[in-house]
Amino acid sequence: MSWDGTAGPGIPGAGRIVAAAADVLRAEAVARPAAPVTLDALATGVAAVVQAVATPAQAPEWAQWLDEIGFIPGERVMVTARGVPGGDPLVVRVGNSTFALRRAEAACIHLEPATP
């Protein structure tokens, strides 16, 4: 039996050990929450879902404005383009609308992965 549990030379039963280790690693990955991602850090073309909006103390009016244009929890978002140079502003699709946001504004929008 080979290392992967198939017929051939190797350590008998090693394939089962490798499979058990892979199961443990998968379980740990599911149990460990992913690092929080904000819209400014989202890769271009990747869909996500708005989890929360947290504006800075010096710009509390951004919360209402971002809510009014559609950045509400549960809404799907995607960065479709970034300005050159420096990546500012971001072209962002939220729901069926497209907006340009500064990176500082996009950093207020906390995301979770989108389900297919």
The 8 nearest C-alpha neighbors of each residue, nearest first, counted from 0:
[[1, 6, 7, 11, 8, 5, 9, 4],
 [2, 0, 9, 7, 8, 5, 4, 3],
 [3, 1, 13, 14, 9, 4, 10, 0],
 [2, 4, 14, 1, 5, 13, 17, 15],
 [5, 3, 14, 1, 2, 0, 12, 13],
 [6, 4, 0, 1, 3, 7, 2, 14],
 [7, 5, 0, 1, 4, 8, 3, 9],
 [6, 8, 0, 1, 5, 9, 4, 2],
 [7, 9, 1, 0, 10, 6, 2, 11],
 [10, 8, 1, 2, 0, 11, 7, 13],
 [9, 11, 13, 2, 1, 12, 0, 8],
 [10, 12, 0, 13, 9, 1, 4, 2],
 [13, 11, 14, 15, 4, 10, 16, 2],
 [14, 12, 16, 2, 15, 11, 10, 17],
 [13, 15, 3, 4, 17, 2, 16, 12],
 [14, 16, 18, 13, 12, 17, 19, 4],
 [17, 15, 13, 19, 14, 18, 20, 12],
 [16, 18, 14, 20, 15, 19, 21, 13],
 [17, 19, 15, 21, 16, 20, 14, 22],
 [20, 18, 22, 16, 21, 17, 15, 23],
 [21, 19, 23, 17, 22, 18, 16, 24],
 [20, 22, 18, 24, 19, 23, 25, 17],
 [23, 21, 19, 25, 20, 24, 26, 18],
 [24, 22, 20, 26, 21, 25, 27, 19],
 [23, 25, 21, 27, 26, 22, 28, 20],
 [24, 26, 28, 22, 27, 23, 21, 29],
 [27, 25, 23, 29, 28, 24, 30, 22],
 [28, 26, 30, 24, 29, 25, 31, 23],
 [27, 29, 25, 31, 26, 30, 24, 32],
 [28, 30, 26, 27, 31, 25, 32, 24],
 [31, 29, 27, 28, 26, 32, 25, 33],
 [30, 32, 28, 29, 27, 33, 26, 34],
 [33, 31, 30, 34, 29, 28, 35, 27],
 [34, 32, 35, 31, 36, 28, 111, 29],
 [33, 35, 36, 32, 31, 111, 37, 110],
 [36, 34, 33, 37, 109, 110, 111, 32],
 [37, 35, 110, 109, 34, 40, 38, 41],
 [36, 38, 109, 106, 108, 40, 39, 110],
 [37, 39, 105, 41, 40, 108, 106, 109],
 [38, 40, 105, 106, 102, 37, 41, 103],
 [41, 39, 38, 37, 42, 36, 106, 105],
 [42, 40, 38, 39, 43, 37, 78, 36],
 [43, 41, 45, 44, 40, 78, 39, 77],
 [42, 44, 78, 79, 45, 80, 41, 77],
 [43, 45, 79, 78, 77, 42, 46, 80],
 [46, 44, 43, 42, 77, 47, 41, 78],
 [45, 47, 77, 76, 113, 44, 75, 48],
 [48, 46, 113, 112, 76, 75, 111, 110],
 [49, 47, 75, 111, 113, 110, 74, 73],
 [48, 50, 110, 72, 73, 74, 51, 109],
 [49, 51, 110, 72, 109, 111, 48, 73],
 [52, 50, 109, 72, 49, 108, 53, 110],
 [51, 53, 108, 107, 109, 54, 62, 50],
 [54, 52, 107, 51, 108, 55, 62, 109],
 [53, 55, 107, 62, 59, 61, 52, 58],
 [54, 56, 57, 58, 59, 53, 107, 61],
 [55, 57, 58, 59, 54, 53, 60, 61],
 [56, 58, 55, 59, 54, 60, 61, 62],
 [59, 57, 55, 60, 56, 61, 54, 62],
 [60, 58, 61, 56, 54, 62, 57, 55],
 [61, 59, 62, 58, 63, 64, 54, 65],
 [60, 62, 64, 59, 63, 58, 65, 54],
 [63, 61, 65, 60, 64, 54, 59, 66],
 [64, 62, 66, 65, 61, 60, 67, 59],
 [63, 65, 61, 67, 66, 62, 68, 60],
 [64, 66, 62, 68, 70, 67, 63, 61],
 [67, 65, 70, 63, 69, 64, 68, 71],
 [68, 66, 64, 65, 69, 63, 70, 71],
 [69, 67, 65, 66, 70, 64, 93, 96],
 [68, 70, 66, 67, 71, 65, 93, 94],
 [71, 69, 66, 65, 68, 74, 49, 72],
 [70, 72, 69, 66, 74, 73, 49, 51],
 [73, 71, 49, 50, 51, 74, 70, 48],
 [72, 74, 49, 48, 71, 50, 75, 70],
 [73, 75, 49, 48, 72, 71, 94, 76],
 [76, 74, 48, 47, 94, 93, 49, 73],
 [77, 75, 93, 47, 92, 46, 48, 74],
 [76, 78, 46, 92, 91, 45, 79, 44],
 [79, 77, 91, 43, 80, 90, 44, 92],
 [78, 80, 43, 44, 90, 91, 77, 92],
 [81, 79, 90, 78, 89, 43, 82, 91],
 [82, 80, 89, 86, 88, 90, 87, 83],
 [81, 83, 86, 87, 88, 84, 89, 85],
 [84, 82, 86, 85, 81, 87, 88, 80],
 [83, 85, 86, 82, 87, 81, 88, 89],
 [84, 86, 83, 87, 82, 81, 88, 102],
 [85, 87, 82, 81, 83, 84, 88, 89],
 [88, 86, 82, 89, 85, 101, 102, 81],
 [87, 89, 101, 82, 100, 81, 99, 86],
 [90, 88, 81, 100, 99, 87, 80, 91],
 [89, 91, 99, 80, 79, 98, 78, 81],
 [92, 90, 78, 98, 97, 77, 79, 89],
 [91, 93, 97, 77, 76, 96, 78, 94],
 [94, 92, 76, 96, 75, 95, 97, 91],
 [93, 95, 96, 75, 74, 92, 76, 69],
 [96, 94, 93, 92, 97, 75, 76, 69],
 [97, 95, 93, 94, 92, 98, 69, 91],
 [96, 98, 92, 91, 93, 90, 95, 99],
 [99, 97, 91, 90, 100, 92, 96, 93],
 [98, 100, 90, 89, 88, 91, 101, 97],
 [101, 99, 89, 88, 104, 105, 98, 102],
 [100, 102, 88, 104, 103, 87, 89, 105],
 [101, 103, 105, 104, 39, 106, 87, 88],
 [102, 104, 106, 101, 105, 107, 39, 100],
 [105, 103, 101, 106, 102, 107, 100, 61],
 [104, 106, 39, 102, 38, 107, 103, 108],
 [105, 107, 39, 103, 37, 104, 108, 38],
 [108, 106, 53, 54, 105, 52, 104, 109],
 [109, 107, 52, 37, 106, 38, 105, 51],
 [108, 110, 37, 51, 50, 36, 52, 49],
 [111, 109, 49, 50, 48, 36, 37, 47],
 [110, 112, 48, 47, 50, 113, 49, 36],
 [113, 111, 47, 48, 114, 110, 46, 36],
 [114, 112, 47, 48, 46, 115, 111, 75],
 [113, 115, 112, 47, 48, 46, 111, 75],
 [114, 113, 46, 112, 47, 75, 48, 45]]
